[in-house]
């Protein structure tokens, strides 16, 4: 598990190519900064990556003081899947 800043947890992402992992960290970090700005009760974001063939599945959970919101996205493009799950969690 990769922990970023004590509030971001990335499970199974260490198997990615280093260049893809850097981009994922930047996208997720930017997303969390925006969430923290909008929601002062934000606690943590957990993302779990799994691969089935050439398809990426990302399960996400966003926790704040009110509760927990979960979402899932699948796509053959890692970044589309990541964007989709983060968008679902934001809305």
N, C-alpha and C positions, 0 to 999 in steps of 0.2 A: 504494500500500500504506500502511496505517495501522499504526504501531508504537506500542504502549502499554507503557511500563515496561521495554522491552528484552526482554520475554519473551512478549509477545502480538503476533501479526502478523495483521492483517485485510486480506485481498486482495479487491478489487472491492466493498468495503463503502462506499466514498466516493460511490457513485451513489445511496445511500439518502437519503430525506428526513432533514433534520437531527434531527427529533424521534425518529425510529426509530433513528438512529445513536447517539444519546445513550443510549437504553434498551439497545441491543445492547452498548455499552461497559460499562454498569453490570452487566449480566448476566454478561458474560465476565470482567470484573474480579473480581466476587464468586466466580465459579467458580474462577478461578486462585488466589485467596487460599485457598480451601478445599483445592485440590489441593496447593498448597505446604505447607500445614499437615500434610496426610496423607502427602505424599511429599517427603521432603527432597532427593531426587535430580532433581526436576523441572527441566527446562531451558527448554522453550518450548512454546507453543501456536500453531498456524497454522490459520486458518480462511479458506476461500475461498468466496465467494458467487457463484452464477450464477443467472440467471432464464431460465425457458423459459415464455413466455406469462405466466400468472398464478401459476406455481409457483416457489417458491424452493428451490434446491438448495445445501446447505452441505456442503463437504468439510472434514474436520478431521483434524489430526495433532497428537498429543501426544507430545513427546519427553522422555525422562528419561535418566539415566545407563545404564539397562539396555537401552533400545531405543526403538522408535517404534511407536505404536499409531495406526491410522487408522480413520475412520468417515465415513459419509455419510448424509444425511437429506434428504428431499424433502417439502414440504407447501405448500399454498396460503397458509398463515399463516407469516410469517417467524419469529415467536417460537416456534411449535411446532417448526419445523424446527431452530432454534438449540438449543432445549431437548433435542430428540431426539439431535442429534449430540453435545452435551456429556455427556448421560447415557450414551451408548454409549462414549464415551472414558473416562469415569470407571469403568465396570464392566469 
